[in-house]
Amino acid sequence: MKVVFAGTPEFAAVALQSLHEAGFEIPLVLTQPDRPAGRGMQLQPSAVKQYALSQGIEVLQPLSLRMDSKDPQRAEEAKAAHDRLLATPYDVMVVAAYGLILPRSTLDIKPCLNIHGSLLPRWRGAAPIHRAIEAGDAETGITIMQMEEGLDTGPMLLIERVAIEDSDTTGSLHDKLAALGGKMIVDALNKLQAGQLPATVQPEEGVNYAAKISKEEAALDFTQSAVEISRKIRAFNPFPGAHGTVNGVSVKLWGAEVADANGPAGKVLSADAQHGIVVACGTGALRLTQLQKPGGKRLPAAEFIKGFPLEGLHFN
């Protein structure tokens, strides 16, 4: 079976590697254009592009796949990509976190299967892992689905569940789901070859959307409950990094535990080696375990307060 692959970040690169190592022929990979990154803001290839090139797989990086785009450059690149797909012999397209919308013209060429990081129809959209943790979901998983023009609305082909542990961050849960997605897409294509991949229409009940994460959301509101804030800290780790402001300084909070204490929302109730950094919330309190000041490194609480005293201060 010949597979065209479309994806961009590490989540997708894991799936691409799984398909390649399973012996599927991959004549073409689509990924987003190189983006500036790092302190020098140099153009960096996506994780998918890096893996594809390391294996000698041809890579296309169109700005868009919409041939009806009003932007002449995007329309031209989309037409070239469409023509390349038509000229490429393949049986199925696999899509994982590509970041570009596939128009009907692409979906109509060959069947398109998507690796989605949630238990559909819950958390359709761009940030299913973040939103599941933020909402306090007990579980999530991977859904392999048949793509259609709607946003993650296509029939479900395979689904597997993963428990969300109290210690999970978006980073740790991402890695679990990426590995599971790589395994499941190999299983799905093997079943497809054998004619044993039935489709199930998504239920109408339980639909919700995982909106893209904005940096503005990372500013914590300490009038919320300790449970809500702790979920946000985990959900926004590693990106964009939850933060609070102390004496006008934005401090990123990378780890926290719910503590049995009360006080005015945002007040630092303790900040010493014996009790740790405990901050009162709207309901309950948080014991902060890992923090970072601007330009500094992530530090355990005991190390952080040596260079940044917090006793008696307030988080805003």
Stockholm file with secondary structure:
# STOCKHOLM 1.0

chainA/1-316         MKVVFAGTPEFAAVALQSLHEAGFEIPLVLTQPDRPAGRGMQLQPSAVKQYALSQGIEVLQPLSLRMDSKDPQRAEEAKAAHDRLLATPYDVMVVAAYGLILPRSTLDIKPCLNIHGSLLPRWRGAAPIHRAIEAGDAETGITIMQMEEGLDTGPMLLIERVAIEDSDTTGSLHDKLAALGGKMIVDALNKLQAGQLPATVQPEEGVNYAAKISKEEAALDFTQSAVEISRKIRAFNPFPGAHGTVNGVSVKLWGAEVADANGPAGKVLSADAQHGIVVACGTGALRLTQLQKPGGKRLPAAEFIKGFPLEGLHFN
#=GR chainA/1-316 SS CEEEEEECSHHHHHHHHHHHHTTCEEEEEECCCCEEETTTTEEECCHHHHHHHHTTCCEECCSCSCTTCSSHHHHHHHHHHHHHHHHSCCSEEEEESCCSCCCHHHHTTSCEEEEESSSTTTTEESCHHHHHHHHTCSEEEEEEEECCSSTTCSCEEEEEEEECCTTCCHHHHHHHHHHHHHHHHHHHHHHHHTTCCCCBCCCSTTCCEECCCCGGGGBCCTTSBHHHHHHHHHHTTTTTCCEEEETTEEEEEEEEEEESCCCSTTBEEEEETTTEEEEECSBSEEEEEEEECTTSCCEEHHHHHHHSCCTTCBCC
#=GC SS_cons         CEEEEEECSHHHHHHHHHHHHTTCEEEEEECCCCEEETTTTEEECCHHHHHHHHTTCCEECCSCSCTTCSSHHHHHHHHHHHHHHHHSCCSEEEEESCCSCCCHHHHTTSCEEEEESSSTTTTEESCHHHHHHHHTCSEEEEEEEECCSSTTCSCEEEEEEEECCTTCCHHHHHHHHHHHHHHHHHHHHHHHHTTCCCCBCCCSTTCCEECCCCGGGGBCCTTSBHHHHHHHHHHTTTTTCCEEEETTEEEEEEEEEEESCCCSTTBEEEEETTTEEEEECSBSEEEEEEEECTTSCCEEHHHHHHHSCCTTCBCC
//
